[in-house]
C-alpha cells in the first residue's frame, strides 16, 4: 500500500465533506447576512435557506413547510420526545394519570433515543423496549401486544447504525396509526443510502443529519408531518415558525441543502456501487478468516454496512492493529466510543459478550475501491490469527 494512504471504512460514524459541497460552502461564506433580517443581505441568506429546505424536502418527498432545521439527529430526536412529554403531562409537568402516556421503542435504538425514552420513563411514562430477533428485526407480534389505547408514540429507527438491519417502517407505522399513536423514525443512517419517502413510510416524524450524507457536522433536519403536534426544544425567537429558535446556521444549512441534492441524485448509483463492495468484503472475510459471524439481516441491510464478530480476538485490539496498517473502522457506534460495555445492539440480537467484544463494524462509502477491500481482507486475516494465538479464549 502506498505510504500515508488511509482506507476509511467508518462512514456510519461520519462522512467526509463532499468536494462539491465543500466548494459550494466556501463560495457561500460570503453570504453572511442574518436570514431573519429584511434588508438585501438578509433576504439573500433567507433565499438560500429556503433553497436548502426545498432540497431536503425533495429528498424525503415532503413539503418544504414540514422541514425544520436543527443541529443534528440528537436534537431532532430529543425534540420529538420532549413533545411527547408535553402531550402526556399536565400544566405542572406531572404525567397524566389517564390518557395516552405510553411509548414504544426498541432495544437497539441510538443512545439519544434510548436515553430520551429512559428519561421520560423516570418521569412516570410507561416505556416498552421491544426485543429484536437474531438479525435485528423487531418482532411484530410483540409490537402488536404492546400497542394499546394509551400508546402515545412509537419510535423505531429505519436502519441500525451498528449492524445495518433495515426495519419495515411502513408496516410498523400502519399498526401504530391504527392504534392512534404518533409514529417517529430515526432515519439518520438510512437517508442517502436507501429510498426514504415519508408518505410511503407513513411516519409523522423523521430525523436526519447532514454529516451522514457527505455534508457538514452540526446541522440536521426534522420532518414533521403537517398538523402533527410539535413543541420547541429551544425557545427564543421566531425562527422555524417558532419551533426552533436561534440565528440560522447559514453555512451549515447551505451545506445540508447541497448534500441533499447530491444524495438524491446519486441514490441509485450509491446502491449499485457500494453494495458489491460490501459483498466482496463479506465473502473475502468468510473465506480467509475462520469462525466468524456476520451480524445483521442477510437481505434487509444497508448496502454499506458489515458488522463482523471475530471471537477470540478483542475488537479494540483488531481496530488498533488495522489502524497501524492504514485501515480505519469501528468497534460499534461512534457514540459508544470509550465504553467498556459490550454493544447493546449485539447483545440484543443474542450475541454473547465474547462475540460482542470481538466485533468490528465496517461501513463503506464513496471513495472505497475493490483494491481497498482486498487489501483490508488480506490485512485482517493475519491480525485475527495473531490475536487469537495469544488469547486465553479458545475458538
DATAWO-V88809 format. One record per backbone hydrogen bond with DSSP energy under -1.0 kcal/mol. CO is the residue of the C=O (numbers start at 1). NH is the residue of the N-H. E is the energy in kcal/mol with one decimal. If there is no record, write none. Layout:
CO;NH;E
CO;NH;E
This chain:
2;5;-1.7
7;328;-3.0
9;363;-2.3
10;13;-1.2
10;14;-1.5
18;22;-3.0
19;23;-2.7
20;24;-1.9
21;25;-2.5
22;26;-2.5
23;27;-2.1
24;28;-2.1
27;30;-1.0
28;31;-2.0
30;32;-1.5
34;37;-2.5
39;43;-2.9
40;44;-2.4
41;45;-1.9
42;46;-2.8
43;47;-2.5
44;48;-1.8
45;49;-2.3
46;50;-2.3
47;51;-1.8
48;52;-2.1
49;53;-2.2
50;54;-2.3
51;55;-1.9
52;56;-2.4
53;57;-2.4
54;58;-2.2
55;59;-1.6
56;60;-1.2
57;61;-1.4
57;62;-3.0
60;198;-2.3
63;66;-2.3
64;67;-1.8
66;224;-2.7
68;222;-2.8
70;220;-2.3
72;76;-2.1
73;77;-2.8
74;78;-2.4
75;79;-2.3
76;80;-1.6
77;81;-2.0
78;82;-2.5
79;83;-1.7
80;84;-2.2
81;85;-2.0
82;86;-1.9
83;87;-2.2
84;88;-1.9
86;89;-1.1
88;96;-2.7
90;93;-1.8
94;90;-2.6
101;126;-1.9
102;152;-3.6
102;153;-1.4
103;128;-2.8
104;155;-2.9
105;130;-3.2
110;113;-1.5
110;114;-2.3
111;115;-3.0
113;117;-2.7
114;118;-2.3
115;119;-2.0
116;120;-2.0
117;121;-2.2
118;122;-1.9
120;125;-2.2
121;124;-1.2
126;103;-2.9
128;105;-2.8
130;107;-2.2
131;139;-1.2
133;136;-1.8
137;133;-2.8
139;142;-1.1
139;143;-1.5
140;144;-2.4
141;145;-2.1
142;146;-1.8
143;147;-2.1
148;151;-1.5
150;102;-2.0
152;182;-2.4
153;104;-2.6
154;184;-2.9
158;167;-2.4
160;164;-1.1
164;302;-2.0
165;160;-2.3
167;169;-1.7
168;172;-2.1
169;173;-3.2
170;174;-1.9
171;175;-1.6
172;176;-2.4
173;177;-3.1
174;178;-1.8
175;179;-1.2
176;181;-2.5
177;180;-1.4
182;154;-2.4
183;204;-2.4
183;205;-1.9
184;156;-2.0
185;207;-1.6
186;158;-2.0
187;191;-2.4
190;193;-2.3
190;194;-2.0
197;201;-2.3
198;202;-2.1
204;225;-3.2
205;185;-1.9
206;223;-3.4
207;187;-1.4
208;221;-1.7
209;212;-1.2
210;213;-2.0
210;215;-2.0
211;15;-2.3
214;18;-2.1
219;210;-2.2
220;70;-2.2
221;208;-2.0
222;68;-2.3
223;206;-1.7
225;228;-2.8
234;245;-1.7
238;242;-1.0
239;242;-1.3
239;244;-1.3
240;243;-2.2
248;250;-1.9
249;253;-3.0
250;254;-3.0
251;255;-2.1
252;256;-2.5
253;257;-2.6
254;258;-2.2
255;259;-2.6
256;260;-2.6
257;261;-1.9
258;262;-1.9
259;263;-2.5
260;264;-2.2
261;265;-2.1
262;266;-2.3
266;270;-2.6
267;271;-1.6
268;272;-1.9
269;273;-1.9
270;274;-3.1
271;275;-1.6
274;278;-2.0
275;279;-2.3
276;280;-2.3
277;281;-2.3
278;282;-2.8
279;283;-2.9
280;284;-2.0
281;285;-2.2
282;286;-2.4
283;287;-1.7
284;288;-2.1
285;289;-2.5
293;309;-2.7
299;301;-2.2
300;166;-2.6
304;364;-2.7
306;362;-3.3
307;295;-3.1
308;360;-2.8
309;293;-1.7
310;313;-1.7
314;318;-2.2
315;319;-2.7
316;320;-2.6
317;321;-2.2
318;322;-2.8
319;323;-2.5
320;324;-1.8
322;325;-1.0
322;327;-2.5
323;326;-1.7
326;7;-3.7
328;9;-3.3
330;361;-3.5
333;336;-1.3
334;337;-1.4
336;339;-2.2
343;347;-2.2
344;348;-1.5
345;349;-1.3
346;351;-2.4
347;350;-1.2
352;356;-2.6
353;357;-3.1
356;359;-1.3
357;315;-2.8
358;310;-3.6
360;308;-2.7
361;330;-1.5
362;306;-2.9
363;11;-2.1
365;368;-2.0
369;373;-2.0
370;374;-2.7
371;375;-2.3
372;376;-2.2
373;377;-2.4
374;378;-2.4
375;379;-2.0
376;380;-2.4
377;381;-1.8
379;383;-1.1
380;384;-2.8
381;385;-2.0
382;386;-2.5
383;387;-2.4
384;388;-2.5
385;389;-1.6
